[in-house]
């Protein structure tokens, strides 16, 4: 009876873990539509056009009296949103671990972002400032929510499952992005048939991402569960807990070394994601429909890429697989500099290359970091991870925007991002991840 009881309890625990994992996947399904339809496809070119309509004769807008080239306004807004997120994430992460109540905080961040995204329906005419404010709110909320979402990974998956679980989460997100982009493509290309102007079609696509985000966020909020926090871990208020987390991380220099490498190469990834549509429309002269198809191609191939790189990680280890993906990123981005204008086929080839490495490089970075997190400090450490994810991601858009402002060339802006992938490769190659996992107090998987 005792053995049967143990087996029953183990089976029940595995079933509950799988149920929670499936709920966890659905947050990627919910929020990735924002990243795809809003940040990657529609908002960059559309907000740029709104800013251009409000610009003076020299092509500048003047938010708060500051002269800004209209073509740089979107990139600067992305940078500002990251700075706001940097200020919020450590406080929210410390509060989540202090109270053990991640789920209410995840819900608050998710619905703040969803509401701001839905509000983009009202972005028309010359309301570029409204667009900038909504982008800052939505992007900062997304960063905070993703920090909390990622911090569940060590709690819902044992070490041997994390690469697969993380990769499936990314695959769910890219699948949702693909599905909604198909609907967006139909609505945008046939807007006349629906009695809509092009502007109205874009605003509906933007707002629908917020509605999708809010609707499907209900599934993870229903299935994920909070964990009790021991009293000794719940005593510190936010800023003291944040200081304690920083001190704790300083005792784990190899974890910090990984975060530095991730900070660098992920800045390049995030900038490519957010600025690719602007590059395609402004420099290559491609239409919105072409950009939507290209991003749809990225989404479809990213599903396969995330799962394929997850399988490669099981064979060769996550670190080697990530390093290989960074080489592919470098080659693909360098090729983008030489793309001829008004040549959709070559832009699709570039999109295919990005799609194959995009999901896998991000999913495996997340699962690899989960092994470096000391038990009981998930939200705190993932706030640091998200700071590395978002916290320096203002530098890439800022460099992109400044390069364009100084040179007037988006080609010069895009080639400048190669440095992030090269330096990130060199930094990651120097991190002894097995020793880093041992120092964090976690079991070392057979392949890592």
Order of alpha helices (4+ residues) and beta strands (2+ residues): alpha-alpha-beta-beta-alpha-alpha-alpha-alpha-alpha-alpha-alpha-alpha-alpha-alpha-alpha-alpha-alpha-alpha-alpha-alpha
